[in-house]
């Protein structure tokens, strides 16, 4: 059963969501990443509560730990059911903070929810353009495979049943990626489908997209993926503005940028597991978007 970790306690019981909205603090929903769960975000919730007293902070307790390997579309459906009641109750909108893999789940939610009222979508060190790197997580999942060989697993019907394979983006295997990808290629509009226009319209309902990441992350590879940059077939970084799906505006990223509703925050010295517990990250990249 889905549970919500409500960290605002008695204060929320006394003031309720409507009073918090009056004070300018919209409800905040946090979606965890791969192999995470609510307990990893207790500190972040406390930081938010300290900065904005009375904020209704909900960390979704769903697909935790090993269950986070569940295919992403299935997770999107589950998180949608958990988030929707919060969204419906918050008449003035909500904010989403989505960490790592959670950032991709949130994009799936935002693309497929036609009546969402998400104001700020804060993508916290999330591989929005995909993942391609030898990391500790990869070596644990696929101990006998280097990154150049992982496509043999991920670009198969069996591999697509693992969440990490849903966003594995091998720049040397583009044709196979486009043929087999059931998630990332669809979200980024690289693989045309009948719902592209509707998804784009839904995604553009957000008021602000905040992309946070940095060069010392150590997990998201390349780290620029957290800001929609990625490798070409020579493993040279192509920045966001030069990506084809930005140029063609296939899912609305260019429109958000043109509207002035795209914010990018780069911080050095932050390891992947520390983004959500770091007060400097919160003060520098997150706090201003939670009002």
Phi, psi and omega in degrees: 000139179288133176234155177244133176270105182263113186263001184272348171054219186300327181301319178292322180298326182280320186264327181073167183296321185297318179294321178298322176298319180299323179285352178099003182253103179284155176303144179244130178246130181247131176245123186282175182253197182295130179064019178254178174197186183303325185297333179287350185243012177299317181295318179298317179299321178293321178298317179296314181298323179293318182285323183230078183306137178091356179293134176279105181252122180240123174257118186287124181264085186203141181051050181279155170053237183295333179293347179289352175279356177303142179310143189295324179296324177294320177295321178303315180298317180294313180294327179299316179296325181285322184280328191302317178299324179293316180298317182295325183283333184271091186296332181264008176100170181227168172245144177246128169245119188232119188261133172054237179305329179301332178295326177285324175298317180295325175296322176297319177298310184294330180283334187250358176259106185286342184237027179289159180234036180291126179272291177256125171255107183258109181266106188260103180047060182246138182283068188295333177259004179114175181232135175206092181188152176276100179241171180299322179295315179298316181294330178286318181289317184233074189297340183255012185234131168278166185303327182291345182252350185298333181301332179301327178273307188293325182266054176218164181297325178290315181299324181290357174272002175250133184303317184297330178286340178292342177231014174289123187233090181278113183292347179264357183229047187299319181298317179293321178302311182294328181286322189254339185297124179260359185225287188300315181297330177286314180300319183277000178072017178282337181242099185305141178208167189291342184258010184304314183295316180295315179301318180298315179298318179297314182298323183286000174289339180295152179269333182207135172249123181244120183251116185241134177186180180191163188289346182255016182304310176085352178237302179295119184228123351291155182298334180297344177300333178295345178233033174065022169265157179199170180288148162269189185286358172256008183061035171261136183291129171253116184290165186311311186295343180258002176285142184300320182288343170282313182302317181275352179057042189295331178233010171104003183297317179295322178296316177302317180298315181295328178287346186082020185251024176239119178243138180239131180231118180248125177232133176270160174081011181248121176280158188305316185286355185253355183304318187274354179250002190262117183293330177296319176300315181298311183295321187278327192238342191242314193306316185294342183263007182252024179254000000 
